[in-house]
Amino acid sequence: MEETKTKDIILSVKDLSTSFFLREGEVKAVDGVSFSVRKGECLALVGESGSGKTVTALSMLRLVVWPPGKIKSGEVILDGVSVFDLPMKNMKDVRGKGMAMILQEPMSSLNPSQTIGQQIQEAVEINQGLKGEEAKKKAIEMLGIVRIPSPEKRYYNYPHELSGGMKQRIMIAIALSCRPKVLIADEPTCSLDVTIQAQILRLMQQLRKEIDTTILFITSDLGIVAEMADRVAIMYAGQLIEICDVFTLFENSAHPYTKGIMGSITAMKEGGRLNIISGDPPDLMALPSGCKFHPRCEYCQEICKTEEPGYTDLSGTGDHWVRCHFPLNKK
């Protein structure tokens, strides 16, 4: 799968495969994933739980721990630099200045024994080279950037003194203090109520414009996708099965799995019965032959059961790819 527009690509992932080797067998968490992110855009990586979204992000940062996890193959190019070719001692520059990650649960990511100001200041000192009062001033500035009220006072608060939404803002401040080329947001609003979720999403949109940040947004919520994303990559059973712009996703998606997801949203909007996709996601230690979705696909034919499909460029310009023998909107 090759995209035509490459001049503005800041992040490129090619044929990435990661497995976990357990006593019971090999779990193929990420299986030949390829995609790219253009400078300044927001690409949403979408899929149900267990589809491989988070493992893809951790693999890009070389944070998969052996044993049991292992990056089997692939290439990650960040602004012209091959991440996997770097010595491990140089990865500290990639993790922060290159790619910074906001994790799902802020409480488990923050150190309860340090003030939030100290934790932001540490990131500033490591990634911006500032020390002492200069670093503290920058940390307070970052609190203001993420719209924390009274940042000079909040600098001295501990994580347990803040609400869930405030803690998530702190995580965003820590990530942005690294001045990363790519910000990876791994379901940053999944543990928040809808009101706080809306505030965090609005904040990320504002910061994206103000700081010109490129975002890889990992989520399973298509409502967030509609609000945040420029383009969307759909994952299923460790594979990318469709990638297109957000308007095409909602108006002209082509993979039966994507159509099934979109159909359920349409049914809910129209007040009809909830459409469901039959069956369950496959066991990653015993994946079906051929197309990984074929046991659940109502359009399945014999070739789907035996031959794994390649990518088809439906747009002719490299903007809409689908991994299916029989795309539903192929011209």
C-alpha positions as CSV (number, residue, x, y, z in Angstrom):
1,M,0.0,0.0,0.0
2,E,1.7,3.2,-1.2
3,E,0.2,6.6,-0.8
4,T,0.7,9.0,-3.7
5,K,1.2,12.2,-1.6
6,T,4.5,11.7,0.2
7,K,6.1,15.1,0.3
8,D,4.4,16.1,3.6
9,I,4.6,12.7,5.4
10,I,6.1,13.1,8.9
11,L,5.5,9.6,10.1
12,S,5.5,6.4,8.0
13,V,4.9,2.9,9.3
14,K,5.6,0.0,7.0
15,D,4.8,-3.7,7.4
16,L,4.8,-3.6,11.2
17,S,4.3,-6.9,12.9
18,T,4.4,-7.6,16.7
19,S,3.6,-10.8,18.5
20,F,3.4,-12.0,22.1
21,F,4.8,-15.5,22.6
22,L,2.9,-17.3,25.4
23,R,2.9,-20.9,26.5
24,E,-0.3,-21.5,24.7
25,G,1.1,-20.1,21.4
26,E,1.8,-16.9,19.4
27,V,-0.6,-14.0,19.7
28,K,-0.3,-12.0,16.5
29,A,-1.3,-8.6,18.0
30,V,-0.1,-6.5,15.0
31,D,0.1,-8.1,11.6
32,G,1.7,-6.2,8.7
33,V,0.4,-2.7,9.5
34,S,1.3,0.1,7.1
35,F,0.1,3.7,7.3
36,S,1.5,7.3,7.1
37,V,0.6,10.5,8.9
38,R,0.9,13.9,7.2
39,K,2.4,16.9,8.9
40,G,-0.2,18.8,10.9
41,E,-3.1,16.3,10.4
42,C,-5.0,14.1,12.8
43,L,-5.1,10.5,11.8
44,A,-7.5,8.3,13.9
45,L,-6.6,4.7,14.4
46,V,-9.9,3.0,15.1
47,G,-10.8,-0.5,16.2
48,E,-12.6,-2.5,18.9
49,S,-10.7,-3.7,22.0
50,G,-8.0,-6.2,21.2
51,S,-7.6,-5.1,17.5
52,G,-4.0,-4.0,18.0
53,K,-4.2,-0.2,18.3
54,T,-2.2,0.4,21.4
55,V,0.3,-2.4,20.6
56,T,0.9,-0.6,17.3
57,A,1.7,2.7,19.1
58,L,4.0,0.9,21.7
59,S,5.8,-0.8,18.9
60,M,6.5,2.5,17.1
61,L,8.1,3.7,20.3
62,R,9.9,0.4,20.8
63,L,8.2,-0.1,24.2
64,V,7.1,-3.7,23.6
65,V,8.9,-5.7,26.3
66,W,10.5,-9.1,25.7
67,P,9.5,-11.5,27.0
68,P,6.7,-12.1,25.9
69,G,6.4,-9.3,23.3
70,K,8.6,-9.0,20.1
71,I,8.6,-6.7,17.1
72,K,9.0,-9.3,14.4
73,S,9.3,-7.0,11.4
74,G,8.6,-3.5,10.0
75,E,9.9,0.0,9.6
76,V,9.0,3.3,11.3
77,I,10.3,6.4,9.7
78,L,9.9,9.6,11.7
79,D,10.8,12.8,9.8
80,G,13.3,10.9,7.6
81,V,14.8,8.9,10.5
82,S,14.5,5.1,10.8
83,V,13.4,4.6,14.4
84,F,14.2,0.9,14.5
85,D,17.8,1.4,13.2
86,L,18.7,3.7,16.1
87,P,20.7,2.4,19.1
88,M,18.4,1.9,22.1
89,K,20.3,4.6,24.0
90,N,19.2,7.1,21.4
91,M,15.5,6.2,21.8
92,K,15.2,8.8,24.7
93,D,15.3,11.5,22.0
94,V,12.6,9.8,20.0
95,R,10.3,9.3,23.1
96,G,9.5,12.8,23.8
97,K,10.9,15.1,21.1
98,G,10.0,12.7,18.3
99,M,6.8,11.0,19.5
100,A,5.1,11.7,22.8
101,M,2.2,9.5,24.1
102,I,-0.8,10.3,26.2
103,L,-1.9,7.1,27.9
104,Q,-5.5,6.0,28.6
105,E,-5.5,6.3,32.4
106,P,-3.9,9.5,33.8
107,M,-3.9,8.4,37.5
108,S,-1.8,5.4,36.8
109,S,0.6,7.5,34.6
110,L,1.3,10.2,37.1
111,N,3.7,9.8,40.1
112,P,1.5,10.3,43.3
113,S,4.6,11.3,45.4
114,Q,5.5,14.3,43.2
115,T,3.6,17.5,42.5
116,I,2.3,17.9,39.0
117,G,4.6,20.9,38.5
118,Q,7.6,18.8,39.3
119,Q,6.5,16.1,36.8
120,I,6.0,18.7,34.0
121,Q,9.3,20.4,34.9
122,E,11.2,17.1,34.6
123,A,9.9,16.7,31.1
124,V,10.9,20.3,30.3
125,E,14.4,19.8,31.7
126,I,14.9,16.5,29.7
127,N,13.5,17.6,26.4
128,Q,14.1,21.4,26.3
129,G,17.4,21.6,28.1
130,L,16.1,24.2,30.6
131,K,17.1,24.1,34.3
132,G,16.0,25.6,37.6
133,E,13.7,28.6,37.6
134,E,13.6,28.7,33.8
135,A,12.3,25.1,33.7
136,K,9.8,25.9,36.5
137,K,8.6,29.0,34.5
138,K,8.1,26.8,31.4
139,A,6.2,24.2,33.4
140,I,3.8,26.9,34.7
141,E,3.5,28.2,31.2
142,M,2.5,24.6,30.0
143,L,-0.2,24.5,32.7
144,G,-1.6,27.7,31.3
145,I,-1.4,26.3,27.7
146,V,-3.6,23.4,28.7
147,R,-6.1,25.8,30.3
148,I,-5.4,24.9,34.0
149,P,-6.7,27.8,36.1
150,S,-4.3,29.5,38.5
151,P,-1.3,27.6,37.1
152,E,1.1,29.1,39.7
153,K,-0.9,27.5,42.5
154,R,-1.7,24.3,40.7
155,Y,2.1,23.7,40.2
156,Y,2.2,22.6,43.8
157,N,-0.8,20.2,43.7
158,Y,-0.4,16.5,43.9
159,P,-2.3,14.2,41.4
160,H,-4.9,13.1,44.0
161,E,-5.9,16.7,44.5
162,L,-7.1,17.0,40.9
163,S,-10.2,15.8,39.1
164,G,-10.0,13.2,36.2
165,G,-10.3,15.9,33.6
166,M,-7.6,18.0,35.2
167,K,-5.2,15.0,35.5
168,Q,-5.8,14.4,31.8
169,R,-4.8,18.0,31.0
170,I,-1.6,17.4,33.0
171,M,-0.8,14.4,30.9
172,I,-1.3,16.5,27.8
173,A,0.9,19.2,29.3
174,I,3.7,16.7,30.0
175,A,3.5,15.3,26.4
176,L,3.4,18.8,24.8
177,S,6.3,20.0,27.0
178,C,8.5,17.7,25.0
179,R,7.6,19.6,21.8
180,P,7.0,16.3,20.0
181,K,6.7,16.1,16.2
182,V,3.9,13.6,16.6
183,L,1.5,13.4,19.6
184,I,0.0,9.9,20.1
185,A,-3.2,10.1,22.1
186,D,-4.3,6.6,23.2
187,E,-8.0,6.9,24.1
188,P,-7.3,9.9,26.3
189,T,-11.0,10.5,27.2
190,C,-12.2,6.9,27.8
191,S,-12.3,7.3,31.6
192,L,-14.0,10.7,31.6
193,D,-17.6,11.7,31.6
194,V,-19.1,13.2,28.4
195,T,-18.9,16.8,29.6
196,I,-15.2,16.6,30.6
197,Q,-14.5,14.5,27.4
198,A,-15.9,17.3,25.3
199,Q,-13.6,19.8,27.1
200,I,-10.5,17.7,26.5
201,L,-11.3,17.2,22.8
202,R,-11.9,20.9,22.3
203,L,-8.6,21.6,24.1
204,M,-6.7,19.2,21.8
205,Q,-8.3,20.8,18.7
206,Q,-7.2,24.2,19.9
207,L,-3.7,23.1,20.8
208,R,-3.3,21.4,17.4
209,K,-4.0,24.7,15.7
210,E,-1.9,26.8,18.1
211,I,1.2,24.6,18.3
212,D,0.8,22.9,14.8
213,T,0.9,19.4,16.3
214,T,0.5,16.2,14.3
215,I,-1.8,13.8,16.1
216,L,-2.3,10.0,16.0
217,F,-5.5,9.6,17.8
218,I,-6.3,6.0,19.0
219,T,-10.0,5.4,19.7
220,S,-13.0,3.1,19.4
221,D,-15.5,6.0,19.4
222,L,-16.7,7.1,16.0
223,G,-18.2,10.2,17.5
224,I,-14.7,11.3,18.5
225,V,-13.5,10.4,15.0
226,A,-16.1,12.7,13.4
227,E,-15.0,15.6,15.6
228,M,-11.2,15.1,15.6
229,A,-9.9,13.3,12.6
230,D,-8.8,14.3,9.1
231,R,-8.2,10.7,8.0
232,V,-9.1,7.3,9.5
233,A,-7.4,3.9,9.6
234,I,-9.7,1.0,10.6
235,M,-8.1,-2.0,12.4
236,Y,-9.4,-5.5,12.7
237,A,-7.6,-8.5,14.2
238,G,-4.2,-6.8,14.1
239,Q,-4.5,-5.6,10.5
240,L,-5.4,-2.4,8.8
241,I,-8.5,-3.1,6.6
242,E,-9.5,0.4,5.4
243,I,-7.9,3.9,5.4
244,C,-9.6,7.0,4.0
245,D,-10.5,10.6,4.8
246,V,-13.2,11.1,7.5
247,F,-15.8,12.2,5.0
248,T,-15.4,9.0,2.9
249,L,-15.6,6.9,6.1
250,F,-19.1,8.2,7.0
251,E,-20.4,8.6,3.4
252,N,-18.8,5.9,1.3
253,S,-16.9,3.3,3.4
254,A,-16.1,0.1,1.5
255,H,-15.1,-2.8,3.9
256,P,-18.0,-4.9,5.2
257,Y,-16.7,-4.5,8.7
258,T,-16.6,-0.7,8.4
259,K,-20.1,-0.8,6.8
260,G,-21.3,-2.8,9.7
261,I,-20.0,-0.3,12.2
262,M,-21.4,2.6,10.3
263,G,-24.8,0.8,9.9
264,S,-25.2,0.6,13.6
265,I,-24.7,4.3,14.0
266,T,-27.2,5.0,11.2
267,A,-29.8,2.8,12.8
268,M,-29.4,4.6,16.1
269,K,-29.8,8.0,14.5
270,E,-32.9,7.0,12.6
271,G,-34.5,5.4,15.7
272,G,-34.5,1.9,14.2
273,R,-33.3,-1.4,15.5
274,L,-29.6,-1.6,16.3
275,N,-27.7,-3.3,13.6
276,I,-25.1,-5.8,14.8
277,I,-22.2,-7.6,13.2
278,S,-22.7,-11.3,13.8
279,G,-20.1,-13.5,15.6
280,D,-17.1,-12.5,17.7
281,P,-13.6,-11.2,17.0
282,P,-11.2,-14.0,16.1
283,D,-8.8,-15.6,18.6
284,L,-5.4,-14.0,17.8
285,M,-3.7,-17.4,18.5
286,A,-5.9,-19.2,16.0
287,L,-6.7,-16.7,13.2
288,P,-8.9,-18.0,10.4
289,S,-7.4,-18.6,7.0
290,G,-8.0,-16.1,4.1
291,C,-9.7,-12.9,5.1
292,K,-9.7,-12.5,8.9
293,F,-13.2,-11.1,8.8
294,H,-14.8,-13.8,6.6
295,P,-16.4,-15.8,9.4
296,R,-18.5,-12.7,10.3
297,C,-19.0,-11.3,6.8
298,E,-22.4,-11.6,5.1
299,Y,-20.8,-11.1,1.7
300,C,-18.3,-13.9,2.2
301,Q,-17.4,-16.0,-0.9
302,E,-15.2,-19.0,-1.3
303,I,-12.1,-17.0,-2.2
304,C,-12.5,-15.1,1.1
305,K,-12.0,-18.3,3.1
306,T,-8.8,-19.4,1.4
307,E,-6.9,-16.3,0.1
308,E,-5.9,-13.3,2.2
309,P,-6.9,-10.1,0.3
310,G,-4.4,-7.4,-0.7
311,Y,-5.1,-3.7,-0.7
312,T,-7.2,-2.0,-3.4
313,D,-6.9,1.7,-4.2
314,L,-10.6,2.7,-4.7
315,S,-9.7,6.4,-5.2
316,G,-7.1,5.9,-7.9
317,T,-5.1,8.6,-6.1
318,G,-3.9,6.7,-3.0
319,D,-6.4,8.3,-0.7
320,H,-8.8,5.4,-0.1
321,W,-7.4,1.9,0.5
322,V,-9.4,-1.2,1.4
323,R,-8.3,-4.7,2.2
324,C,-11.1,-6.8,0.8
325,H,-11.7,-9.1,-2.2
326,F,-15.1,-7.5,-2.9
327,P,-15.2,-3.8,-1.8
328,L,-18.7,-2.7,-1.4
329,N,-18.4,0.6,-3.3
330,K,-15.8,-0.4,-5.9
331,K,-16.6,1.4,-9.2
